[in-house]
Amino acid sequence: MAHLLSSSQKLQRAALAVVALTFSVLHQPVKAYTPTEPAIAGEALVIDGDTLEVAGRRIRLEGIDAPEMAQSCQSDSGAAWRCGLAARKMVVELTRGQTVACDPVGRDKYSRTLAICFVEGESINATLVKAGLARAFVKYSSMYVTEEEEARSAHRGLWQADNLAPWDYRHGRWQSAEVHAPNGCAIKGNISSKGMIYHTPWSAWYDKVKIDEARGERWFCSEAEALAAGWRAAQQR
């Protein structure tokens, strides 16, 4: 009997096909930008769909916003699929066994390096948006609006249905979590064998983490507050 693919598997295969097409055929000119420091290069540890670690630096892909790891989306058939996991999987496939070169263009409020990252000369940022597995983060940059329009027109990935933008998903998760959090401070500061780790309401493990203040665990009102207190963000794997 032939193996039947789930909707999620079909979507991931289609997304990876877009990657192959993008890397082998659609060689578009690199858009103009000004690096703020020398390139960072090395193997990549993929955290989620828009966050990497390269050469010991936490990199946030500039100009895009990928679905959160806990986020699910709807396909054109109405079936649910794990769009956050699919976005991360694409970055893993793009970077596996490759040297990733990232051009820093600034830092965000969490001290992550904002960068445009490349594998064999092709932009990871642009590829994700073109595949429909990330949105152009127009609040901060219009660099990938053209790629988003292409993905939207082709109904790729997130554009198969009327799916929540990642920023709206985060906002909704925060609103839901703050109702039950002390003083509306919804970030969980957990202490484990891996250290002091904070979980945002949109983190994959948020609902499973319980705070025990007697052990020194605590709640935070913002990621900046958690970072300043010595906690680090959970790795979304």
Residue frames as a rotation matrix with the C-alpha (Angstrom) as fourth column:
MET 1
0.582 0.813 0.000 0.00
0.813 -0.582 0.000 0.00
0.000 0.000 -1.000 0.00
ALA 2
-0.057 -0.604 0.795 1.35
0.498 -0.707 -0.502 3.42
0.866 0.367 0.341 -0.88
HIS 3
-0.499 -0.203 -0.843 2.38
0.856 -0.271 -0.441 5.57
-0.139 -0.941 0.309 2.04
LEU 4
0.415 0.731 0.542 -0.13
0.729 -0.623 0.283 8.37
0.545 0.277 -0.792 2.58
LEU 5
-0.710 -0.696 0.105 1.33
0.538 -0.632 -0.558 11.75
0.455 -0.340 0.823 3.49
SER 6
0.030 0.671 -0.741 -0.35
0.900 -0.340 -0.272 13.94
-0.435 -0.659 -0.614 6.08
SER 7
0.839 0.322 0.437 -1.28
0.482 -0.814 -0.325 17.53
0.251 0.484 -0.838 5.22
SER 8
0.790 -0.591 -0.161 1.69
-0.299 -0.601 0.742 18.70
-0.535 -0.538 -0.651 7.31
GLN 9
-0.015 -0.838 0.546 4.11
0.343 0.508 0.790 16.41
-0.939 0.199 0.280 5.46
LYS 10
0.299 0.201 0.933 2.76
0.954 -0.034 -0.299 17.53
-0.028 0.979 -0.201 2.09
LEU 11
0.992 0.098 0.085 3.19
0.098 -0.995 0.005 21.16
0.085 0.004 -0.996 3.10
GLN 12
0.499 -0.866 -0.027 6.74
-0.253 -0.176 0.951 20.61
-0.829 -0.468 -0.307 4.32
ARG 13
-0.071 -0.500 0.863 7.65
0.745 0.549 0.379 18.84
-0.663 0.670 0.334 1.06
ALA 14
0.597 0.361 0.716 6.16
0.766 -0.523 -0.375 21.70
0.239 0.772 -0.589 -0.93
ALA 15
0.957 -0.256 -0.135 8.05
-0.170 -0.875 0.454 24.23
-0.234 -0.411 -0.881 1.19
LEU 16
0.151 -0.958 0.242 11.35
0.039 0.250 0.967 22.40
-0.988 -0.137 0.075 0.68
ALA 17
0.132 -0.034 0.991 10.64
0.959 0.258 -0.119 22.31
-0.252 0.965 0.067 -3.05
VAL 18
0.949 0.208 0.236 10.36
0.256 -0.947 -0.193 26.08
0.184 0.243 -0.952 -2.94
VAL 19
0.592 -0.801 -0.089 13.78
-0.276 -0.306 0.911 26.18
-0.757 -0.515 -0.402 -1.26
ALA 20
-0.079 -0.644 0.761 15.31
0.593 0.583 0.555 24.06
-0.802 0.495 0.336 -4.01
LEU 21
0.449 0.333 0.829 13.74
0.882 -0.312 -0.352 26.25
0.141 0.890 -0.434 -6.68
THR 22
0.996 -0.045 -0.071 14.87
-0.026 -0.968 0.251 29.41
-0.080 -0.248 -0.965 -4.96
PHE 23
0.397 -0.916 0.049 18.46
-0.223 -0.045 0.974 28.25
-0.890 -0.398 -0.222 -4.52
SER 24
-0.241 -0.550 0.799 18.91
0.570 0.586 0.575 26.72
-0.785 0.595 0.173 -7.98
VAL 25
-0.112 0.309 0.945 16.93
0.978 -0.132 0.159 29.05
0.174 0.942 -0.287 -10.25
LEU 26
0.731 0.576 0.365 15.70
0.525 -0.817 0.238 32.26
0.435 0.017 -0.900 -8.70
HIS 27
-0.162 -0.882 -0.443 19.01
0.980 -0.197 0.034 34.07
-0.118 -0.428 0.896 -8.21
GLN 28
0.743 0.498 0.447 17.76
0.538 -0.842 0.044 37.57
0.398 0.208 -0.893 -7.53
PRO 29
-0.144 -0.820 0.553 20.11
0.138 -0.570 -0.810 40.47
0.980 -0.041 0.196 -6.80
VAL 30
-0.252 -0.024 -0.967 20.90
0.958 0.138 -0.253 41.00
0.139 -0.990 -0.012 -3.13
LYS 31
0.678 0.594 0.433 19.09
0.514 -0.804 0.298 44.06
0.525 0.020 -0.851 -1.80
ALA 32
-0.163 -0.798 0.580 21.11
0.087 -0.597 -0.797 47.01
0.983 -0.080 0.167 -0.58
TYR 33
0.942 0.306 -0.137 21.89
0.183 -0.128 0.975 47.30
0.281 -0.943 -0.176 3.12
THR 34
0.218 -0.892 0.397 24.81
-0.525 -0.450 -0.723 48.46
0.823 -0.051 -0.566 5.23
PRO 35
0.393 -0.141 -0.909 26.47
0.612 0.777 0.144 45.95
0.686 -0.613 0.392 7.60
THR 36
0.858 -0.018 0.514 27.31
-0.344 -0.763 0.547 47.42
0.382 -0.646 -0.661 10.99
GLU 37
0.241 -0.819 0.521 30.25
-0.744 0.189 0.641 45.08
-0.623 -0.542 -0.563 11.65
PRO 38
-0.627 -0.549 -0.553 32.21
-0.777 0.485 0.400 42.28
0.049 0.681 -0.731 9.93
ALA 39
0.211 0.737 -0.642 30.33
-0.672 0.586 0.452 39.17
0.710 0.337 0.619 8.85
ILE 40
-0.145 -0.131 0.981 29.73
-0.844 0.533 -0.054 36.35
-0.516 -0.836 -0.188 11.33
ALA 41
0.192 0.158 -0.969 30.31
-0.821 0.567 -0.070 32.90
0.538 0.809 0.239 9.82
GLY 42
-0.791 -0.466 0.397 30.16
-0.602 0.711 -0.363 29.29
-0.113 -0.526 -0.843 10.94
GLU 43
-0.726 0.591 -0.351 27.82
0.420 0.786 0.454 26.37
0.544 0.182 -0.819 11.47
ALA 44
-0.463 0.654 0.599 24.34
-0.652 -0.709 0.270 27.31
0.601 -0.265 0.754 12.64
LEU 45
-0.879 0.418 -0.230 22.37
0.462 0.627 -0.627 26.08
-0.118 -0.658 -0.744 15.62
VAL 46
-0.579 0.733 0.357 18.74
-0.017 -0.448 0.894 26.67
0.815 0.511 0.272 14.65
ILE 47
-0.963 0.267 0.033 16.60
-0.064 -0.107 -0.992 27.93
-0.261 -0.958 0.121 17.53
ASP 48
0.027 0.986 0.167 13.37
0.356 0.147 -0.923 28.61
-0.934 0.084 -0.347 15.65
GLY 49
0.449 0.261 0.855 12.20
0.862 0.126 -0.491 29.89
-0.236 0.957 -0.169 12.28
ASP 50
0.749 -0.194 0.634 13.90
0.204 -0.843 -0.499 33.27
0.631 0.503 -0.591 12.59
THR 51
0.675 -0.537 0.506 16.59
-0.734 -0.420 0.533 32.77
-0.074 -0.731 -0.678 15.23
LEU 52
0.713 -0.550 -0.435 20.01
0.236 0.772 -0.590 31.10
0.660 0.318 0.680 14.94
GLU 53
0.736 -0.676 -0.039 23.25
-0.221 -0.295 0.930 30.84
-0.640 -0.676 -0.366 16.82
VAL 54
0.816 -0.550 0.177 26.35
0.361 0.247 -0.899 31.29
0.450 0.798 0.401 14.67
ALA 55
-0.156 -0.983 0.096 29.88
0.384 -0.150 -0.911 31.44
0.910 -0.105 0.401 16.09
GLY 56
-0.576 -0.067 -0.815 28.46
0.813 0.056 -0.579 31.84
0.085 -0.996 0.022 19.58
ARG 57
-0.952 0.267 -0.149 26.24
-0.249 -0.960 -0.127 34.79
-0.177 -0.084 0.981 18.62
ARG 58
-0.277 0.936 0.216 22.46
0.631 0.347 -0.694 34.79
-0.725 -0.056 -0.687 18.89
ILE 59
-0.993 -0.101 -0.066 21.17
0.002 -0.559 0.829 35.96
-0.121 0.823 0.555 15.49
ARG 60
-0.024 1.000 -0.019 17.68
0.291 -0.011 -0.957 37.29
-0.956 -0.028 -0.291 14.78
LEU 61
-0.485 -0.146 0.862 16.95
0.862 0.085 0.499 37.26
-0.146 0.986 0.084 11.04
GLU 62
-0.752 0.086 -0.654 16.38
0.018 -0.988 -0.151 40.87
-0.659 -0.125 0.742 10.04
GLY 63
-0.707 0.453 -0.543 13.16
-0.696 -0.583 0.420 42.00
-0.127 0.675 0.727 8.38
ILE 64
-0.346 0.608 -0.714 11.14
-0.266 0.666 0.696 38.80
0.900 0.431 -0.069 8.82
ASP 65
-0.406 0.288 0.868 8.87
-0.888 0.102 -0.449 37.24
-0.218 -0.952 0.214 11.43
ALA 66
-0.647 0.119 -0.753 8.34
-0.263 0.892 0.367 33.46
0.716 0.436 -0.546 11.39
PRO 67
0.490 0.871 -0.018 5.55
-0.342 0.211 0.916 31.63
0.802 -0.443 0.402 13.24
GLU 68
-0.046 -0.452 0.891 6.28
-0.999 0.006 -0.048 30.77
0.016 -0.892 -0.451 16.85
MET 69
-0.849 -0.433 -0.303 7.20
-0.447 0.894 -0.025 27.17
0.282 0.114 -0.953 17.65
ALA 70
-0.772 0.607 0.188 3.90
0.220 0.533 -0.817 26.52
-0.597 -0.589 -0.545 19.42
GLN 71
-0.282 0.687 -0.669 1.88
-0.671 -0.640 -0.375 28.13
-0.686 0.343 0.642 16.63
SER 72
-0.466 0.256 0.847 -0.43
0.590 0.804 0.081 26.12
-0.660 0.537 -0.525 14.40
CYS 73
-0.659 0.254 -0.708 -1.87
-0.597 -0.749 0.288 27.31
-0.457 0.612 0.645 11.09
GLN 74
0.286 0.835 0.470 -4.61
-0.079 0.509 -0.857 26.25
-0.955 0.208 0.212 8.71
SER 75
-0.782 -0.513 0.355 -4.07
0.265 0.242 0.933 24.75
-0.564 0.824 -0.054 5.26
ASP 76
-0.769 0.502 -0.397 -6.20
-0.635 -0.529 0.563 25.42
0.073 0.685 0.725 2.19
SER 77
-0.440 0.615 -0.654 -8.20
0.094 0.756 0.647 22.28
0.893 0.224 -0.391 3.04
GLY 78
0.457 0.612 0.645 -8.88
-0.538 -0.387 0.749 23.52
0.708 -0.690 0.153 6.57
ALA 79
0.677 -0.280 -0.681 -6.49
0.554 0.803 0.220 21.06
0.485 -0.526 0.699 8.21
ALA 80
0.907 -0.406 0.111 -4.22
-0.371 -0.646 0.667 22.27
-0.199 -0.646 -0.737 11.01
TRP 81
0.587 -0.801 -0.116 -0.46
0.572 0.512 -0.642 22.14
0.574 0.310 0.758 10.53
ARG 82
0.607 -0.436 -0.664 2.46
0.604 -0.289 0.743 23.14
-0.516 -0.852 0.088 12.76
CYS 83
0.847 -0.216 0.485 3.66
0.298 -0.563 -0.771 26.19
0.440 0.797 -0.413 10.86
GLY 84
0.712 -0.620 0.329 6.18
-0.695 -0.556 0.456 27.14
-0.100 -0.554 -0.827 13.56
LEU 85
0.308 -0.581 0.754 7.82
-0.050 0.781 0.622 23.72
-0.950 -0.230 0.212 13.34
ALA 86
0.669 -0.005 0.743 7.74
0.707 0.310 -0.635 23.85
-0.228 0.951 0.211 9.53
ALA 87
0.905 -0.360 0.226 9.55
-0.247 -0.879 -0.408 27.21
0.346 0.313 -0.885 9.51
ARG 88
0.409 -0.785 0.465 12.26
-0.724 0.031 0.689 25.88
-0.555 -0.618 -0.556 11.80
LYS 89
0.415 -0.226 0.881 12.58
0.339 0.937 0.080 22.71
-0.844 0.266 0.466 9.72
MET 90
0.905 -0.078 0.418 13.19
0.388 -0.251 -0.887 24.78
0.174 0.965 -0.197 6.60
VAL 91
0.669 -0.703 0.243 16.02
-0.721 -0.692 -0.018 26.69
0.180 -0.163 -0.970 8.28
VAL 92
0.306 -0.535 0.788 17.51
-0.392 0.683 0.616 23.39
-0.868 -0.497 0.000 9.49
GLU 93
0.613 -0.019 0.790 17.39
0.598 0.664 -0.449 22.01
-0.516 0.748 0.418 5.93
LEU 94
0.939 -0.229 0.255 18.91
0.027 -0.692 -0.721 25.16
0.342 0.684 -0.644 4.47
THR 95
0.506 -0.750 0.426 21.81
-0.837 -0.546 0.033 25.26
0.208 -0.373 -0.904 6.92
ARG 96
0.845 -0.151 0.514 22.59
-0.145 0.860 0.490 21.57
-0.515 -0.488 0.704 7.51
GLY 97
0.392 -0.790 0.472 26.27
0.767 0.563 0.306 20.92
-0.508 0.242 0.827 6.82
GLN 98
0.438 -0.152 0.886 26.74
0.672 -0.599 -0.435 24.43
0.597 0.786 -0.160 5.47
THR 99
-0.657 -0.566 -0.498 28.75
0.739 -0.615 -0.275 27.47
-0.151 -0.549 0.822 6.48
VAL 100
0.490 0.856 0.163 26.30
0.859 -0.506 0.078 30.25
0.150 0.102 -0.983 7.26
ALA 101
-0.710 -0.697 0.101 27.47
0.684 -0.716 -0.141 33.83
0.171 -0.031 0.985 6.72
CYS 102
0.392 0.883 -0.257 25.53
0.920 -0.372 0.125 36.59
0.015 -0.285 -0.958 8.47
ASP 103
-0.524 -0.476 0.706 25.86
0.490 -0.847 -0.208 40.33
0.697 0.237 0.677 7.84
PRO 104
-0.302 0.408 -0.862 24.97
0.897 -0.183 -0.401 42.22
-0.321 -0.895 -0.310 11.05
VAL 105
-0.330 0.249 0.911 22.77
0.495 -0.776 0.392 45.29
0.804 0.580 0.132 10.58
GLY 106
-0.161 0.254 0.954 22.06
-0.657 -0.748 0.089 46.15
0.736 -0.613 0.287 14.23
ARG 107
-0.942 -0.053 -0.333 20.81
0.206 0.690 -0.694 44.78
0.266 -0.722 -0.638 17.53
ASP 108
0.027 0.992 0.125 17.33
0.181 -0.127 0.975 44.35
0.983 -0.004 -0.183 18.95
LYS 109
0.251 0.139 0.958 16.16
-0.744 -0.605 0.283 45.23
0.619 -0.784 -0.048 22.46
TYR 110
0.969 0.067 0.238 17.10
-0.205 0.755 0.623 41.74
-0.138 -0.653 0.745 23.67
SER 111
0.228 -0.970 -0.087 20.73
-0.712 -0.227 0.664 42.25
-0.664 -0.090 -0.742 22.55
ARG 112
0.342 -0.100 0.934 20.39
0.517 0.850 -0.098 39.76
-0.785 0.517 0.342 19.70
THR 113
-0.668 -0.611 -0.424 22.31
-0.101 -0.490 0.866 40.55
-0.737 0.622 0.266 16.53
LEU 114
0.572 0.817 -0.076 19.99
-0.112 -0.014 -0.994 41.49
-0.813 0.577 0.083 13.68
ALA 115
-0.492 -0.858 -0.151 21.39
-0.381 0.056 0.923 40.08
-0.783 0.511 -0.354 10.45
ILE 116
0.649 0.478 -0.592 20.84
-0.752 0.289 -0.592 38.99
-0.112 0.830 0.547 6.89
CYS 117
-0.063 -0.657 0.752 22.18
-0.484 0.679 0.552 35.43
-0.873 -0.329 -0.361 6.66
PHE 118
0.390 0.078 -0.917 23.32
-0.919 0.092 -0.383 33.52
0.055 0.993 0.108 3.60
VAL 119
0.193 -0.388 0.901 24.09
-0.026 0.916 0.400 29.97
-0.981 -0.100 0.167 2.52
GLU 120
-0.346 -0.457 0.819 26.09
0.791 0.327 0.517 29.75
-0.505 0.827 0.248 -0.71
GLY 121
-0.978 -0.202 0.056 25.20
0.204 -0.854 0.479 33.35
-0.049 0.480 0.876 -1.48
GLU 122
-0.342 0.927 0.155 21.43
0.235 -0.075 0.969 32.97
0.910 0.368 -0.192 -1.11
SER 123
-0.658 0.116 0.744 19.51
-0.624 -0.637 -0.452 34.83
0.421 -0.762 0.492 1.59
ILE 124
-0.821 0.396 -0.411 17.85
0.538 0.778 -0.324 32.66
0.191 -0.488 -0.852 4.23
ASN 125
-0.657 0.576 -0.486 15.66
0.012 -0.637 -0.771 35.62
-0.754 -0.512 0.412 5.19
ALA 126
-0.427 0.466 -0.775 14.29
-0.875 -0.430 0.223 36.04
-0.229 0.774 0.591 1.65
THR 127
-0.782 0.073 -0.619 13.89
-0.250 0.874 0.418 32.30
0.571 0.481 -0.665 1.08
LEU 128
-0.830 0.483 -0.279 11.68
0.502 0.431 -0.750 31.88
-0.242 -0.763 -0.600 4.15
VAL 129
-0.381 0.711 -0.591 9.39
-0.310 -0.701 -0.642 34.74
-0.871 -0.061 0.487 3.13
LYS 130
-0.475 0.145 -0.868 9.22
-0.878 -0.018 0.478 33.53
0.054 0.989 0.136 -0.48
ALA 131
-0.860 0.117 -0.497 8.27
0.065 0.991 0.120 30.04
0.507 0.071 -0.859 0.73
GLY 132
0.087 0.946 0.314 5.43
-0.344 -0.267 0.900 31.48
0.935 -0.186 0.302 2.80
LEU 133
0.324 -0.024 -0.946 7.02
0.717 0.658 0.229 30.34
0.617 -0.753 0.230 6.06
ALA 134
-0.440 -0.309 -0.843 7.70
0.778 -0.599 -0.187 33.84
-0.448 -0.739 0.504 7.40
ARG 135
0.702 0.666 0.252 6.16
0.712 -0.642 -0.286 37.26
-0.029 0.380 -0.924 6.96
ALA 136
-0.241 -0.660 0.712 7.85
0.495 -0.714 -0.495 40.49
0.835 0.233 0.499 6.04
PHE 137
-0.026 0.176 -0.984 8.23
0.985 -0.164 -0.055 42.26
-0.171 -0.971 -0.169 9.40
VAL 138
0.012 0.067 0.998 7.00
0.702 -0.711 0.039 45.57
0.712 0.700 -0.055 8.00
LYS 139
0.933 0.262 -0.247 6.91
0.356 -0.574 0.737 47.22
0.052 -0.775 -0.629 11.43
TYR 140
0.478 -0.840 -0.257 10.71
0.071 -0.254 0.965 47.32
-0.876 -0.479 -0.062 11.21
SER 141
-0.621 -0.753 -0.217 11.65
-0.233 -0.087 0.969 46.76
-0.748 0.652 -0.122 7.56
SER 142
0.542 0.778 -0.317 10.12
-0.535 0.029 -0.844 46.72
-0.647 0.628 0.432 4.07
MET 143
-0.398 -0.873 -0.281 13.03
-0.781 0.163 0.603 44.69
-0.481 0.460 -0.747 2.64
TYR 144
-0.963 -0.047 0.266 10.99
0.043 0.945 0.324 41.54
-0.267 0.323 -0.908 1.96
VAL 145
-0.162 0.957 -0.240 7.63
-0.442 -0.288 -0.849 42.95
-0.882 -0.031 0.470 0.88
THR 146
-0.059 0.096 -0.994 8.14
-0.996 0.068 0.065 41.78
0.074 0.993 0.092 -2.72
GLU 147
-0.864 -0.302 -0.403 8.88
-0.278 0.953 -0.117 38.21
0.419 0.011 -0.908 -1.58
GLU 148
-0.749 0.648 0.139 5.78
0.043 0.256 -0.966 38.27
-0.661 -0.717 -0.219 0.62
GLU 149
0.007 0.768 -0.641 3.60
-0.791 -0.387 -0.473 39.45
-0.611 0.510 0.605 -2.26
GLU 150
-0.389 -0.230 -0.892 4.92
-0.800 0.564 0.204 36.57
0.456 0.794 -0.403 -4.38
ALA 151
-0.992 -0.008 -0.128 4.16
0.059 0.861 -0.505 33.99
0.114 -0.508 -0.854 -1.65
ARG 152
-0.491 0.867 -0.091 0.72
-0.215 -0.221 -0.951 35.47
-0.844 -0.447 0.295 -1.03
SER 153
-0.031 0.466 -0.884 -0.17
-0.973 -0.215 -0.079 35.40
-0.227 0.858 0.460 -4.75
ALA 154
-0.426 -0.234 -0.874 0.90
-0.560 0.827 0.052 31.74
0.710 0.512 -0.483 -4.97
HIS 155
0.613 0.717 0.332 -0.93
-0.670 0.249 0.700 30.81
0.419 -0.651 0.633 -1.71
ARG 156
-0.033 -0.725 -0.688 2.22
0.066 0.685 -0.726 29.29
0.997 -0.069 0.025 -0.27
GLY 157
-0.720 -0.481 -0.500 2.62
0.457 0.213 -0.864 28.26
0.522 -0.850 0.067 3.34
LEU 158
-0.760 0.371 -0.534 0.99
0.397 -0.386 -0.833 30.74
-0.515 -0.844 0.146 5.70
TRP 159
-0.672 0.452 -0.586 -0.95
-0.622 -0.774 0.117 32.23
-0.401 0.443 0.802 2.78
GLN 160
-0.895 0.416 -0.161 -3.03
0.260 0.779 0.571 29.08
0.363 0.469 -0.805 2.14
ALA 161
0.161 0.947 -0.279 -5.62
0.850 0.011 0.526 30.46
0.501 -0.322 -0.803 4.54
ASP 162
0.400 0.066 0.914 -6.30
-0.185 -0.971 0.152 33.49
0.898 -0.230 -0.376 6.73
ASN 163
0.317 -0.384 -0.867 -3.68
0.809 0.587 0.036 32.64
0.495 -0.712 0.497 9.36
LEU 164
0.953 0.023 -0.302 -2.64
0.227 -0.716 0.661 34.82
-0.201 -0.698 -0.687 12.27
ALA 165
0.451 -0.854 0.259 0.49
-0.238 -0.395 -0.887 36.89
0.860 0.338 -0.381 11.83
PRO 166
-0.098 -0.559 -0.823 3.17
0.683 0.564 -0.464 35.86
0.723 -0.608 0.327 14.35
TRP 167
-0.913 -0.271 0.306 2.93
0.005 -0.756 -0.655 39.23
0.409 -0.596 0.691 16.13
ASP 168
-0.095 0.950 0.296 -0.85
-0.817 -0.244 0.522 38.81
0.569 -0.193 0.800 16.53
TYR 169
0.420 0.159 -0.894 -0.34
0.176 0.952 0.252 35.27
0.890 -0.263 0.372 17.81
ARG 170
-0.575 -0.710 -0.407 2.13
0.580 -0.003 -0.815 36.52
0.577 -0.704 0.413 20.44
HIS 171
-0.758 0.338 0.559 -0.24
-0.496 -0.854 -0.156 39.31
0.424 -0.396 0.815 21.46
GLY 172
0.278 0.943 -0.185 -3.13
-0.608 0.322 0.725 36.88
0.743 -0.089 0.663 21.89
ARG 173
0.214 -0.282 -0.935 -1.06
0.511 0.848 -0.139 34.44
0.833 -0.448 0.325 23.91
TRP 174
-0.840 -0.540 0.060 0.13
0.265 -0.504 -0.822 37.23
0.474 -0.674 0.566 26.18
GLN 175
-0.428 0.754 0.498 -3.40
-0.745 -0.606 0.278 38.51
0.512 -0.252 0.821 26.78
SER 176
0.511 0.629 -0.585 -4.57
-0.234 0.757 0.610 35.02
0.827 -0.174 0.534 27.68
ALA 177
-0.013 -0.629 -0.777 -1.62
0.665 0.575 -0.477 34.30
0.747 -0.523 0.411 29.99
GLU 178
-0.787 -0.413 0.458 -1.59
0.006 -0.747 -0.665 37.61
0.617 -0.520 0.591 31.85
VAL 179
0.189 0.936 0.297 -5.09
-0.560 -0.146 0.815 36.97
0.806 -0.320 0.497 33.20
HIS 180
0.888 0.171 -0.427 -3.69
0.152 0.767 0.623 34.15
0.434 -0.618 0.656 35.34
ALA 181
-0.019 -0.989 -0.145 -0.25
0.707 0.089 -0.701 35.62
0.707 -0.116 0.698 36.07
PRO 182
0.178 0.029 -0.984 0.66
0.908 -0.390 0.153 37.64
-0.379 -0.920 -0.096 39.19
ASN 183
0.077 -0.077 -0.994 0.20
0.073 -0.994 0.083 41.35
-0.994 -0.079 -0.071 38.43
GLY 184
0.909 0.364 -0.201 -0.13
-0.175 -0.103 -0.979 40.49
-0.377 0.926 -0.030 34.75
CYS 185
0.050 -0.966 -0.254 3.56
-0.959 -0.118 0.260 39.52
-0.281 0.231 -0.932 34.58
ALA 186
0.793 0.604 0.086 3.24
-0.538 0.758 -0.368 36.48
-0.287 0.245 0.926 32.33
ILE 187
0.319 -0.746 -0.584 6.84
-0.555 0.353 -0.754 35.40
0.768 0.565 -0.301 31.67
LYS 188
0.994 0.096 0.050 7.91
-0.101 0.647 0.756 32.33
0.040 -0.756 0.653 33.65
GLY 189
0.160 -0.984 0.080 11.43
-0.868 -0.179 -0.463 32.30
0.470 0.004 -0.883 35.11
ASN 190
0.963 0.241 -0.124 12.23
-0.190 0.926 0.326 28.62
0.193 -0.291 0.937 35.56
ILE 191
0.040 -0.966 0.255 15.33
-0.994 -0.011 0.112 27.09
-0.105 -0.257 -0.961 37.20
SER 192
0.970 0.241 -0.013 16.45
-0.240 0.955 -0.175 23.69
-0.030 0.173 0.985 35.94
SER 193
0.478 -0.832 0.281 19.59
0.485 0.517 0.706 21.63
-0.733 -0.201 0.650 35.44
LYS 194
0.135 -0.381 0.915 20.17
0.966 -0.154 -0.207 23.75
0.220 0.912 0.347 32.31
GLY 195
-0.855 -0.518 -0.016 20.19
0.501 -0.817 -0.285 26.99
0.135 -0.252 0.958 34.27
MET 196
-0.361 0.714 -0.600 17.85
0.245 -0.548 -0.800 29.94
-0.900 -0.436 0.023 34.70
ILE 197
-0.911 0.100 0.401 15.55
0.407 0.050 0.912 29.94
0.071 0.994 -0.087 31.69
TYR 198
-0.529 0.782 -0.329 12.55
-0.310 -0.540 -0.783 32.12
-0.790 -0.312 0.528 30.95
HIS 199
-0.708 0.426 0.563 9.51
0.692 0.578 0.433 31.07
-0.141 0.696 -0.704 28.94
THR 200
-0.843 0.483 -0.236 7.23
-0.515 -0.852 0.095 33.52
-0.155 0.202 0.967 27.15
PRO 201
-0.056 0.918 0.393 3.51
-0.471 0.322 -0.821 32.68
-0.880 -0.231 0.414 26.71
TRP 202
0.726 0.313 -0.612 4.23
-0.682 0.211 -0.701 31.69
-0.090 0.926 0.366 23.09
SER 203
-0.425 -0.905 0.006 7.10
-0.905 0.425 0.033 29.36
-0.033 0.009 -0.999 24.01
ALA 204
-0.208 0.321 -0.924 6.60
-0.456 0.804 0.382 25.70
0.865 0.501 -0.021 23.16
TRP 205
-0.461 -0.075 -0.884 6.92
0.550 0.758 -0.351 24.57
0.696 -0.648 -0.309 26.82
TYR 206
-0.686 0.118 0.718 5.13
-0.424 -0.867 -0.263 27.47
0.591 -0.484 0.645 28.50
ASP 207
0.293 0.942 0.166 2.01
-0.719 0.102 0.687 25.60
0.630 -0.321 0.707 29.61
LYS 208
0.585 -0.100 -0.805 4.05
0.313 0.943 0.110 22.75
0.748 -0.316 0.583 31.12
VAL 209
-0.527 -0.849 0.033 6.36
0.349 -0.252 -0.903 24.96
0.775 -0.464 0.429 33.19
LYS 210
0.675 0.685 -0.273 5.26
0.512 -0.170 0.842 25.53
0.530 -0.708 -0.466 36.80
ILE 211
-0.048 -0.683 0.729 6.77
-0.204 -0.707 -0.677 28.29
0.978 -0.181 -0.105 38.92
ASP 212
0.569 0.095 -0.817 7.98
0.725 0.411 0.553 27.45
0.388 -0.907 0.165 42.43
GLU 213
0.590 -0.307 0.746 8.95
-0.241 -0.950 -0.201 30.72
0.770 -0.062 -0.635 44.10
ALA 214
0.895 -0.271 0.355 10.40
-0.307 0.204 0.930 28.83
-0.324 -0.941 0.100 47.08
ARG 215
0.481 -0.736 0.476 13.12
0.752 0.625 0.208 27.55
-0.451 0.258 0.854 44.71
GLY 216
-0.365 -0.632 -0.684 13.93
0.202 -0.771 0.604 31.04
-0.909 0.083 0.409 43.51
GLU 217
-0.612 0.242 0.753 11.78
0.785 0.075 0.615 30.82
0.092 0.967 -0.236 40.41
ARG 218
-0.449 0.399 -0.800 9.80
0.219 -0.818 -0.531 33.92
-0.866 -0.414 0.280 39.53
TRP 219
0.417 0.662 0.623 7.55
0.863 -0.074 -0.500 35.79
-0.285 0.746 -0.602 37.14
PHE 220
-0.697 -0.638 -0.327 8.70
0.454 -0.746 0.488 38.60
-0.555 0.192 0.809 34.86
CYS 221
0.293 0.833 -0.470 6.78
0.147 -0.525 -0.838 41.41
-0.945 0.176 -0.276 33.21
SER 222
0.820 -0.085 -0.566 9.01
-0.558 -0.335 -0.759 41.61
-0.125 0.938 -0.323 30.13
GLU 223
0.804 -0.593 -0.039 11.83
0.524 0.738 -0.425 39.77
0.281 0.322 0.904 28.39
ALA 224
0.172 -0.755 0.632 14.11
-0.094 -0.652 -0.753 42.73
0.981 0.070 -0.183 29.06
GLU 225
0.415 0.050 0.909 13.45
-0.885 -0.208 0.416 42.35
0.210 -0.977 -0.042 32.80
ALA 226
0.971 -0.027 0.237 14.20
-0.037 0.965 0.261 38.61
-0.235 -0.262 0.936 32.66
LEU 227
0.570 -0.805 0.165 17.45
0.500 0.180 -0.847 39.16
0.653 0.565 0.505 30.76
ALA 228
0.145 -0.500 0.854 18.56
-0.480 -0.790 -0.381 41.88
0.865 -0.355 -0.355 33.18
ALA 229
0.573 0.159 0.804 17.97
-0.815 0.216 0.538 39.49
-0.088 -0.963 0.253 36.09
GLY 230
-0.400 -0.888 0.226 20.25
-0.825 0.456 0.334 36.86
-0.399 -0.053 -0.915 34.55
TRP 231
0.194 0.524 0.829 17.75
0.036 0.841 -0.540 34.53
-0.980 0.135 0.144 32.92
ARG 232
-0.826 -0.394 -0.403 18.11
-0.392 -0.112 0.913 33.40
-0.404 0.912 -0.062 29.29
ALA 233
0.051 0.890 -0.453 15.46
-0.989 -0.018 -0.148 32.63
-0.140 0.455 0.879 26.72
ALA 234
0.239 0.127 0.963 14.33
-0.160 0.983 -0.090 29.05
-0.958 -0.133 0.255 26.25
GLN 235
-0.788 -0.451 -0.418 15.71
-0.517 0.119 0.847 27.34
-0.333 0.884 -0.328 23.17
GLN 236
0.173 0.984 -0.046 12.68
-0.798 0.113 -0.591 26.46
-0.577 0.139 0.805 21.08
ARG 237
-0.549 -0.417 -0.724 13.62
-0.766 0.598 0.236 22.94
0.334 0.684 -0.648 20.07
